[in-house]
Amino acid sequence: MKLSLSMWSVHRTVKEKGWSVLDFLSFCKDEGIKDVELLNVFWKNVQNELPEVLAFTATHGITVSSYAVANDFVKATAEERAGALKEITDAFPIAKALGTGIIRVFSGNLTGVATYEEALDWIVDGLKEAAAGAEKEGLVLCLENHGKLAGSGEQVKTIIDRVDSPSLRSTFDTGNFLLVDEHPTTALDTLLSDVAHVHFKDFVLQADGRYKSLGGKAYEGISLGQGEVELEKIVNKLIGNGYQGAFVLEYEGVGSEAEGIRRSYDYFATIIK
């Protein structure tokens, strides 16, 4: 059982200091972190950067557990939805070069351009085509619970079942379920057989929290083990069901991201069996 670090965990540092992917990997090397998740949104020029990244990970023994894209199928025009599909398929050769078979994907969110039913159809159609391509490449797309269209366990399950492909599974984000007022352990009961990727994070109820749930609760990101999510229970249930993938830390708290990451790794060490 291993804790991987998503580059999203340092997204504020990336913005403030202009970090590149290589800067993030250098941070990981210095921290002794050997497993990471990279995201397409952080490349400045992927074709120029990728060879350097591959050389760095090989030299320092860093493994890429997953690769994440930020597609959105809830767009008004067919051309825009084709662009969302292309964002996923463009990730195929990059993920393979990085040595991972797991690609995190999104659905999209309700923004007024479509009804719920129309948006769901667009998501299913797009992910069905993407999953067919991924299957040919030996890759697995993992749909994250995120937003109003794929926020709950039942919503994610519905999309996965409608796409009906072995190359579309679940990215189980332990914190995001709280934002649709669903208990993460309840959601896990719904998605247990579909989970192929885990985003591991914690939220705490806080009056001035930046993350608002559909029901009006306010949450703030916090280091693992300090919030509302029953992380150890989730780990034990996943492992008991045969999950062998990484648990990918997405630290989303305030203050020093480096310190939040360190505290999260310290906590994870206490639940490793």
DAJOTA-V333100 format. One record per residue. N is the residue number from 1. SS is DSSP state (2 for helix, 1 for strand, 0 for the rest). Layout:
BEGIN
[[N | SS] [N | SS]]
END
This chain:
BEGIN
[[1 | 0] [2 | 0] [3 | 1] [4 | 1] [5 | 1] [6 | 1] [7 | 2] [8 | 2] [9 | 2] [10 | 2] [11 | 2] [12 | 2] [13 | 2] [14 | 2] [15 | 2] [16 | 2] [17 | 2] [18 | 0] [19 | 0] [20 | 0] [21 | 2] [22 | 2] [23 | 2] [24 | 2] [25 | 2] [26 | 2] [27 | 2] [28 | 2] [29 | 2] [30 | 2] [31 | 2] [32 | 0] [33 | 0] [34 | 0] [35 | 1] [36 | 1] [37 | 1] [38 | 1] [39 | 1] [40 | 2] [41 | 2] [42 | 2] [43 | 0] [44 | 0] [45 | 0] [46 | 2] [47 | 2] [48 | 2] [49 | 2] [50 | 2] [51 | 2] [52 | 2] [53 | 2] [54 | 2] [55 | 2] [56 | 2] [57 | 2] [58 | 2] [59 | 2] [60 | 2] [61 | 0] [62 | 0] [63 | 1] [64 | 1] [65 | 1] [66 | 1] [67 | 1] [68 | 1] [69 | 0] [70 | 0] [71 | 0] [72 | 0] [73 | 0] [74 | 0] [75 | 0] [76 | 0] [77 | 0] [78 | 2] [79 | 2] [80 | 2] [81 | 2] [82 | 2] [83 | 2] [84 | 2] [85 | 2] [86 | 2] [87 | 2] [88 | 2] [89 | 2] [90 | 2] [91 | 2] [92 | 2] [93 | 2] [94 | 2] [95 | 2] [96 | 2] [97 | 2] [98 | 2] [99 | 0] [100 | 0] [101 | 0] [102 | 1] [103 | 1] [104 | 1] [105 | 1] [106 | 0] [107 | 0] [108 | 0] [109 | 0] [110 | 0] [111 | 0] [112 | 0] [113 | 0] [114 | 0] [115 | 0] [116 | 2] [117 | 2] [118 | 2] [119 | 2] [120 | 2] [121 | 2] [122 | 2] [123 | 2] [124 | 2] [125 | 2] [126 | 2] [127 | 2] [128 | 2] [129 | 2] [130 | 2] [131 | 2] [132 | 2] [133 | 2] [134 | 2] [135 | 2] [136 | 2] [137 | 0] [138 | 0] [139 | 0] [140 | 1] [141 | 1] [142 | 1] [143 | 1] [144 | 1] [145 | 0] [146 | 1] [147 | 0] [148 | 0] [149 | 0] [150 | 1] [151 | 0] [152 | 0] [153 | 2] [154 | 2] [155 | 2] [156 | 2] [157 | 2] [158 | 2] [159 | 2] [160 | 2] [161 | 2] [162 | 2] [163 | 2] [164 | 0] [165 | 0] [166 | 0] [167 | 0] [168 | 1] [169 | 1] [170 | 1] [171 | 1] [172 | 1] [173 | 1] [174 | 0] [175 | 0] [176 | 2] [177 | 2] [178 | 2] [179 | 2] [180 | 2] [181 | 0] [182 | 0] [183 | 0] [184 | 2] [185 | 2] [186 | 2] [187 | 2] [188 | 2] [189 | 2] [190 | 2] [191 | 2] [192 | 2] [193 | 2] [194 | 2] [195 | 1] [196 | 1] [197 | 1] [198 | 1] [199 | 1] [200 | 1] [201 | 0] [202 | 1] [203 | 1] [204 | 1] [205 | 1] [206 | 0] [207 | 0] [208 | 0] [209 | 0] [210 | 0] [211 | 1] [212 | 1] [213 | 0] [214 | 0] [215 | 0] [216 | 0] [217 | 0] [218 | 1] [219 | 1] [220 | 1] [221 | 1] [222 | 1] [223 | 0] [224 | 0] [225 | 0] [226 | 0] [227 | 0] [228 | 0] [229 | 0] [230 | 0] [231 | 2] [232 | 2] [233 | 2] [234 | 2] [235 | 2] [236 | 2] [237 | 2] [238 | 2] [239 | 2] [240 | 2] [241 | 0] [242 | 0] [243 | 0] [244 | 0] [245 | 0] [246 | 0] [247 | 1] [248 | 1] [249 | 1] [250 | 0] [251 | 0] [252 | 0] [253 | 1] [254 | 0] [255 | 0] [256 | 0] [257 | 2] [258 | 2] [259 | 2] [260 | 2] [261 | 2] [262 | 2] [263 | 2] [264 | 2] [265 | 2] [266 | 2] [267 | 2] [268 | 2] [269 | 2] [270 | 2] [271 | 2] [272 | 0] [273 | 0]]
END
